[in-house]
Amino acid sequence: MKLANVTGVGIGRDERSGADVIVVFVTRKVPRDRLPADDVVPQELDGVPVRVLAIGDVRAQDETPGEPPEGR
């Protein structure tokens, strides 16, 4: 899914209903009315509800076994 702020897509369950959902991970949530139409995450894909979850910036970690992660 190549949309602004989208970092990943997964599957999950809605916390309230327990229904299967598609989860779209974004760096930050932006109101629909502030996004170009081409960057709006659909509310449903192939009949499956979509949930958007803001997770911040994603970056790969390079960790050598036995050494603490950088910055700690």
TACOR-V261360 format. One record per residue. N is the residue number from 1. RES is the residue in one letter. SS is DSSP state (A for helix, B for strand, O for the rest). PHI is phi in whole degrees, -180 to 180 (NA if undefined). BURIAL is I if it has 16 or more other C-alpha atoms within 10 Angstrom, else O. Layout:
n=N res=RES ss=SS phi=PHI burial=BURIAL
n=N res=RES ss=SS phi=PHI burial=BURIAL
This chain:
n=1 res=M ss=O phi=NA burial=O
n=2 res=K ss=O phi=-98 burial=O
n=3 res=L ss=O phi=-125 burial=O
n=4 res=A ss=O phi=-56 burial=I
n=5 res=N ss=O phi=74 burial=I
n=6 res=V ss=B phi=-79 burial=I
n=7 res=T ss=B phi=-112 burial=I
n=8 res=G ss=B phi=-177 burial=O
n=9 res=V ss=B phi=-139 burial=O
n=10 res=G ss=B phi=-149 burial=O
n=11 res=I ss=B phi=-121 burial=O
n=12 res=G ss=B phi=-166 burial=O
n=13 res=R ss=B phi=-124 burial=O
n=14 res=D ss=O phi=-64 burial=O
n=15 res=E ss=O phi=-65 burial=O
n=16 res=R ss=O phi=-90 burial=O
n=17 res=S ss=O phi=-94 burial=O
n=18 res=G ss=O phi=80 burial=O
n=19 res=A ss=O phi=-72 burial=O
n=20 res=D ss=B phi=-64 burial=O
n=21 res=V ss=B phi=-140 burial=I
n=22 res=I ss=B phi=-96 burial=I
n=23 res=V ss=B phi=-105 burial=I
n=24 res=V ss=B phi=-108 burial=I
n=25 res=F ss=B phi=-91 burial=I
n=26 res=V ss=B phi=-128 burial=I
n=27 res=T ss=O phi=-67 burial=I
n=28 res=R ss=O phi=-156 burial=O
n=29 res=K ss=O phi=-80 burial=O
n=30 res=V ss=O phi=-128 burial=O
n=31 res=P ss=O phi=-55 burial=O
n=32 res=R ss=A phi=-52 burial=O
n=33 res=D ss=A phi=-73 burial=O
n=34 res=R ss=A phi=-105 burial=O
n=35 res=L ss=O phi=-105 burial=O
n=36 res=P ss=O phi=-62 burial=O
n=37 res=A ss=A phi=-52 burial=O
n=38 res=D ss=A phi=-70 burial=O
n=39 res=D ss=A phi=-107 burial=O
n=40 res=V ss=O phi=-78 burial=O
n=41 res=V ss=O phi=-74 burial=I
n=42 res=P ss=O phi=-65 burial=O
n=43 res=Q ss=O phi=-77 burial=O
n=44 res=E ss=B phi=-154 burial=O
n=45 res=L ss=B phi=-128 burial=O
n=46 res=D ss=O phi=49 burial=O
n=47 res=G ss=O phi=82 burial=O
n=48 res=V ss=B phi=-102 burial=O
n=49 res=P ss=B phi=-61 burial=I
n=50 res=V ss=B phi=-114 burial=I
n=51 res=R ss=B phi=-118 burial=I
n=52 res=V ss=B phi=-106 burial=I
n=53 res=L ss=B phi=-125 burial=I
n=54 res=A ss=B phi=-80 burial=O
n=55 res=I ss=O phi=-125 burial=O
n=56 res=G ss=O phi=80 burial=O
n=57 res=D ss=O phi=-73 burial=O
n=58 res=V ss=O phi=-112 burial=O
n=59 res=R ss=O phi=-144 burial=O
n=60 res=A ss=O phi=-70 burial=O
n=61 res=Q ss=O phi=-111 burial=O
n=62 res=D ss=O phi=-113 burial=O
n=63 res=E ss=O phi=-123 burial=O
n=64 res=T ss=O phi=-90 burial=O
n=65 res=P ss=O phi=-54 burial=O
n=66 res=G ss=O phi=89 burial=O
n=67 res=E ss=O phi=-110 burial=O
n=68 res=P ss=O phi=-66 burial=O
n=69 res=P ss=O phi=-59 burial=O
n=70 res=E ss=O phi=-57 burial=O
n=71 res=G ss=O phi=91 burial=O
n=72 res=R ss=O phi=-115 burial=O
